[in-house]
């Protein structure tokens, strides 16, 4: 007797399949088919969502034009924070010791001479944290035109006392202005105001008219 015959003997005779069993088998088959179809549909939807997300990410990486700002967004504005000279400047008579190289008649209220030599005079707010007179940030620097600069200043022409002058924009600052005054010997005096947002042209002229170049003043370089 071979293996198949032995298994048949152990299992016994096969019973006839009833109608109820056949209906149950068909029902189980249909449920399995529905599950397979639902799984395939869900898989396709997940792939579509993943593909859309990838497309959005790619477009946001700078490979395409940036999105337009919302229509109700506030317009961008420049930083208008003023420095030490941000308020309207009021000139007062200078009462201190006169420096070498230059003498001055007036200073902005609340300002003082911070340092001076024969090449440059530095004026700063009395409460300035930066006490280095060779640093001109947020300060006023008074000097003669550099020996290395032979150009003629251009800008708004003004009259400083009986001398010709020019007001122009300072380079490297947000609100800086320069006042140039032509001295009788042909050399230009430079008044460099780091933050002139509180200065009118008239105030600059008044201030410059009170600056006097002494014979010992020298031109710097650079």
HELIX and SHEET records of a PDB file:
HELIX    1   1 UNK A    3  UNK A   11  1                                   9    
HELIX    2   2 UNK A   19  UNK A   58  1                                  40    
HELIX    3   3 UNK A   59  UNK A   63  3                                   5    
HELIX    4   4 UNK A  201  UNK A  209  1                                   9    
SHEET    1   A 2 UNK A  91  UNK A  93  0                                        
SHEET    2   A 2 UNK A 106  UNK A 108 -1                                        
SHEET    1   B 2 UNK A 102  UNK A 104  0                                        
SHEET    2   B 2 UNK A 211  UNK A 213 -1                                        
SHEET    1   C 7 UNK A 111  UNK A 116  0                                        
SHEET    2   C 7 UNK A 120  UNK A 125 -1                                        
SHEET    3   C 7 UNK A 140  UNK A 144 -1                                        
SHEET    4   C 7 UNK A 188  UNK A 193 -1                                        
SHEET    5   C 7 UNK A 177  UNK A 182 -1                                        
SHEET    6   C 7 UNK A 163  UNK A 169 -1                                        
SHEET    7   C 7 UNK A 156  UNK A 160 -1                                        
END                                                                             
